[in-house]
Amino acid sequence: MMDAVWRHKMKKLILSTLLLALLAPLSSVNAKLKSIRVETEEDFINRVVGVEFGNKVCPTLTFNRDKTITGICNNKKLTGTWQWTTNLVCRSVSVGDNKLPRDCQKIELEDDVLRVTRNHGNGKYADYYKQ
């Protein structure tokens, strides 16, 4: 009986050790991936403007220096304008013939990922990847 208890404890110890060994690299990767909140128009221009981003829904999305927005979303042409307000970017865009309501969004960067959070940073977010 003592042998069975010892084997059970050893199995738990080995499994715990393996789990820690597998998770350790993930925690060190996550520690490096700190998002940076874009809080000024200068930062937005230096970090985001002129860079092409995309995801599955919008394979291309670019905030341009002339304060326009261009891209493709849902297989339709995306056009619009952006304006910096306090620590948010406010955008007015159309996708195809569909004009979307103006929205001010929180902008964050994490390596090559642009996170855009709707409704003044309180709504749903979308991640766009540097192309």
N, C-alpha and C positions, 0 to 999 in steps of 0.2 A: 504494500500500500504506500509506503514511504517513497518507493521508487516512482510510482505513478504521480504523486504530488510533485516530486522533484522534476520529472519530465515536463509536467504542465507549466511549472514556474520557468523552466529553461525556455520552453516554446514562447512564452509571453516576453521574456527578456530578449530573445533573438528577434522576434517580430517588432518589438519596440525599438530596438537598435536599428533594424533595417528601415523602419518608418522614419526615424530621425535622420538617417543617412540620405534617404530620398528627399526629404523636405528641406534639409539644410541649404542645398543650392538654390531652391526656390525662394527662400526667405532672403538670401543675399542678393538675388536678382531684384526682388521687389524693393529692397532697401535702396537700390540705385535708381529706381524708376519713380522719382519724385516729380509730381506735376508742378508746373510753374504757372501761376495766375498772371495773365497779361492785364496789367492795370493802367497802362498809359497808352496814348495814341502812338507815342514814339516807339514803345516796345512792340505794339501791334504792327507798325510799319516795318520795324527791323526784323521781327521774327515770323510774321505771317504773310504780309503783303508781298505779292509776286511769286509765292510758292504755290505749286499745284498740289492740292490734296484730293482725296477721293475715298469712297467706300462702295459697297454693293449697290446702294440706291442711287448715289450720286458719284459716278466714276471720276468726274472731274469737278472741282470747285476751286476757284481762284478769286481772292480779294485783290483787286488791282490798285496800282498807285494813283490812278485817276479817280479813285473812290467808286469804281464800278465793281460788280461781281459778275463773273461769267462761269459757265460750266454746263454740265449735262446732268439732269436728274430724271429718274423714271423714263429714260429714253427720250427726254424732251429738253429743248434748249432752256437753260437757266440764265436770266439776265436780271440785273438790278443795281442798286447802289448801297453803299455803306457810309455811315457817319459815326464818329467816335463821340460818346456822351459819357462824361464822368469816367467810370471804369468798365464800361460796356460798349460793344459795337452794336449799333442799331442798323438793321437791314430792311430794305424794301425790295422784294424780288417777285418775279413771275417765273413760273415753270410752264413752258408752252404758252397757252392762252389763259392759264389760271394765275391770277394775281393773288399772292398770299398777303395776309395782314402784316403790317410793319411789326417788327419784333426786336427788342433789345436783348442781347445775349452775352452771357459770361464766356470768356475765352480762356482756355487753359492749354498748355503744351506739356506733353510728356514724351521726351525723346522725339520721335517722328510722328507723334499722334496729336492731332488738334481736337480738343473736346469743346464743343459748342453747346452751352446749356441755355435753353429758351427761357422766356418769361422772366427777364431780369436775373437769370441764374437760379430761379426757383422751379423751373419746369423740367421736362424731359431733356436728355442730352443725346447728342450724336457724336460719334468718333469718326474722324477723317484721317486718312493715312497719307503721309508724304509720298508723292508719286515719283 
